[in-house]
């Protein structure tokens, strides 16, 4: 349903904040959550995240779940993140 590529800006800011190529999962979770909320806002939606769990890292991939309220209604998204070190590709899809 939705696809959003978090560009070099996020990766670059993560590098500046952390001073390395490896982003701890907690910081990655924060960046992913912020990117998804901002993209939903661009679409005219209000997303309130109640839980985001990226799951375990497999290679450079994470498969997780985001729970929250989209425009006041409970929603669950399947979230996929590819961590390229300095860049993050984030995909999320609403569960039906």
Secondary structure by P-SEA (a helix, b strand, c coil): cbbbbbcaaaaaaaaaacccccccaaaaaaaaaaaaaaaaaaacbbbbbcccccccccccbbbbcccccccccccccbbbbbbcccbbbbbbbbcc
